[in-house]
Amino acid sequence: MDPGRIARAAIPLLLLAGLCSPLGSETLTYREVEGDAVSTHVITILPAGEGFRVDLATTRSEAVVRQTFLTAADFSTREWSFSDPARRLELAAAVQGEHIVLSGSFRGEKVAKRFAAAGPPWNQLFQMGLEPFARSGQKGMAFRSIGTQGPGELKIGKMTVTRKQDEEIEIDGHPVAARHLRISLSGILSMFWHGDYWFRKSDGRFLRYRGKNRAGGPLAVSELLREEADEED
């Protein structure tokens, strides 16, 4: 569930109201199985100004990829940093006026790009950004994400999300009413990738992802393991 794969950039998390207490933080843990490989995604969510700060650590074998997201109140991305030492990839991006400015380095080469800020919202960890949509009555929407791997590497790609039929799924042995969303690359590129996502119907929390993280790769399934709230005294 590498958030950057196939112009996606991300795996899972959040909801517009009720997920993050203004008095503390929340930690979500997801387990992903992709063929024989197992990854753990740990997300920490903190109120920050008028929005949120989200820290994501993805561990696979002994390698750790770290990301930090600063979001608006609607969870659209305002700033993002990405660190993958194993691939020698270090990125930072932020909305600056009329542009999203991307900088950093990849395999010793400097990265410096600018994308138009106008258009569909920027959702780098889009499972978080789509939780309000999952709870709404909308049928579909578009958003954009910067890729860190695959065909969309270091490009900003347009994604489309469509609402499927609500379902009851099993999480940790318990039935849960869920919203089923399908996310795909936009336009003709939709034939190359799509992923299915389930969000808890009661509050919009991301529960499960099922899809292929890369062309020709094995099926990947990620599920919520733990939810932990930390309130300040």
C-alpha positions in Angstrom: 0.0 0.0 0.0 2.8 2.4 -0.9 1.0 5.8 -1.2 3.1 6.7 -4.2 2.5 3.7 -6.4 0.8 4.1 -9.8 0.3 7.9 -9.2 -1.6 7.1 -6.0 0.7 8.0 -3.2 -0.6 6.4 -0.3 -2.2 4.1 2.2 -4.7 4.8 4.6 -7.3 7.2 7.2 -9.3 10.0 9.1 -12.7 11.5 9.1 -14.0 15.0 9.0 -15.4 15.1 12.5 -15.0 12.9 15.5 -11.9 11.0 14.5 -9.4 13.5 15.9 -10.2 14.9 19.3 -9.0 18.5 19.7 -7.5 17.4 23.0 -5.2 14.6 21.8 -3.9 12.4 19.0 -5.0 9.2 17.4 -3.0 6.3 16.1 -4.2 3.8 13.5 -2.4 0.6 12.5 -2.9 -1.2 9.3 -1.5 -4.5 8.1 -0.9 -5.1 4.4 -0.2 -8.4 2.7 1.1 -8.3 -0.9 2.0 -11.8 -2.1 4.6 -13.1 0.4 5.5 -9.5 1.6 3.9 -8.0 4.8 3.9 -4.3 5.5 2.7 -2.4 8.6 1.4 1.2 8.3 1.2 3.3 11.5 -0.6 6.6 11.2 -0.6 9.3 13.9 -3.1 12.1 13.6 -2.8 15.4 15.4 -4.8 18.6 15.3 -2.6 21.4 13.8 -4.0 24.9 13.5 -7.1 24.8 11.4 -6.3 21.4 10.0 -4.3 18.3 10.9 -0.8 16.8 10.9 -0.6 13.2 9.9 2.6 11.1 10.3 2.8 7.8 8.4 5.5 5.2 8.9 5.5 2.2 6.6 7.7 -0.8 7.6 8.4 -3.6 5.2 11.1 -6.1 6.2 13.7 -3.7 7.8 13.0 -0.8 5.5 11.0 2.2 6.7 9.3 4.8 4.6 8.2 8.0 6.4 5.8 10.6 5.3 4.3 13.7 7.0 1.1 15.5 5.7 -0.2 18.9 6.8 -3.8 19.2 5.7 -6.7 21.7 5.6 -9.8 21.1 7.7 -11.3 19.1 4.8 -8.1 17.0 4.7 -6.9 18.2 1.3 -3.1 18.3 1.4 -1.3 21.6 2.0 2.3 20.2 2.6 3.9 16.8 2.3 7.3 15.2 2.9 8.4 11.7 1.8 11.6 9.8 2.8 12.6 6.5 1.4 16.3 6.0 2.2 16.4 2.6 0.5 15.6 4.2 -2.8 17.5 7.4 -2.1 14.3 9.3 -2.5 13.7 12.5 -0.5 10.8 14.8 -1.4 8.9 17.8 -0.1 5.9 19.5 -1.6 3.8 22.5 -0.6 1.1 24.8 -2.0 2.7 28.1 -2.7 0.4 30.7 -4.2 -0.8 29.3 -7.6 1.5 26.3 -7.6 2.3 23.1 -5.8 6.1 23.2 -5.6 7.9 19.8 -5.5 11.6 19.6 -4.5 14.1 17.1 -3.2 16.5 14.5 -4.6 16.2 11.1 -6.3 19.3 8.8 -6.6 21.6 11.8 -6.3 19.7 13.9 -8.8 17.9 17.2 -7.9 14.1 17.3 -8.1 12.5 20.7 -8.8 9.0 20.8 -10.3 5.9 23.0 -10.2 2.3 22.0 -10.7 -0.8 24.2 -11.0 -2.6 24.4 -7.6 -5.9 25.1 -9.4 -8.1 22.1 -10.3 -9.2 19.0 -8.5 -8.0 19.0 -4.8 -4.6 17.7 -3.9 -5.0 14.6 -1.7 -1.6 12.9 -1.2 -2.8 10.4 1.3 -6.2 10.2 -0.4 -7.8 7.7 1.8 -7.8 10.4 4.5 -8.9 13.0 2.1 -11.8 10.9 0.8 -13.4 10.1 4.2 -15.7 13.1 4.0 -16.7 11.9 0.6 -17.3 8.4 1.9 -19.8 9.8 4.4 -21.6 12.1 1.9 -24.2 11.3 -0.7 -22.0 12.2 -3.7 -21.7 9.6 -6.5 -18.2 10.6 -7.7 -15.4 13.1 -7.6 -11.8 13.7 -8.9 -8.6 14.6 -7.1 -4.9 14.7 -7.7 -1.8 13.0 -6.2 1.9 13.1 -6.8 3.4 9.7 -7.7 6.6 8.3 -6.1 6.8 5.1 -8.1 5.7 3.6 -11.4 4.3 5.4 -14.4 3.3 8.5 -12.3 6.7 8.9 -10.6 7.4 12.5 -9.7 4.3 13.6 -11.7 0.9 14.8 -10.5 -1.9 12.5 -11.7 -5.6 12.9 -11.8 -7.7 10.2 -10.0 -11.4 9.4 -10.1 -13.4 7.9 -7.3 -16.8 6.4 -7.8 -19.3 5.1 -5.2 -20.2 1.4 -5.3 -22.9 -0.4 -3.4 -22.7 -0.4 0.4 -21.6 -3.7 1.9 -21.1 -5.6 5.1 -17.5 -6.7 5.5 -15.7 -8.6 8.3 -12.9 -6.8 10.2 -11.1 -8.7 13.0 -13.9 -11.3 13.0 -16.7 -8.7 13.4 -19.2 -7.6 10.7 -19.0 -3.9 9.9 -21.4 -1.9 7.6 -19.1 -0.2 5.0 -19.1 2.2 2.1 -17.4 0.7 -1.0 -15.5 3.1 -3.2 -13.5 2.4 -6.3 -10.5 4.6 -7.2 -8.9 4.6 -10.6 -6.6 6.6 -12.8 -8.7 9.1 -14.8 -9.7 8.8 -18.5 -8.2 6.1 -20.7 -5.6 5.3 -18.0 -8.4 3.8 -15.9 -7.8 0.5 -17.8 -4.3 0.2 -16.2 -5.2 0.5 -12.5 -8.0 0.6 -10.0 -8.3 -0.2 -6.3 -11.2 -0.9 -4.1 -11.6 0.8 -0.7 -14.0 0.3 2.2 -14.9 3.0 4.8 -16.9 2.4 7.9 -20.4 3.6 7.3 -21.0 5.0 10.8 -18.1 7.5 10.8 -16.2 7.3 7.5 -13.0 5.6 8.8 -10.9 3.8 6.3 -11.1 0.0 6.9 -9.7 -2.0 3.9 -7.9 -1.7 0.6 -7.8 -4.4 -2.1 -5.9 -4.0 -5.4 -2.6 -4.3 -7.2 0.1 -1.9 -6.1 2.0 -2.3 -9.4 1.5 -3.6 -12.9 1.9 -7.4 -13.0 2.3 -7.6 -9.2 0.3 -9.8 -6.7 -2.9 -8.8 -5.2 -2.5 -6.6 -2.1 -4.9 -6.4 0.8 -4.6 -3.9 3.7 -6.9 -3.9 6.8 -7.3 -1.9 9.9 -5.8 -3.6 13.0 -6.0 -1.1 15.8 -7.4 2.3 16.7 -5.9 4.1 19.7 -6.9 7.5 21.0 -4.5 9.5 23.2 -6.1 12.3 25.1 -4.1 15.0 26.9 -4.7 15.7 30.6 
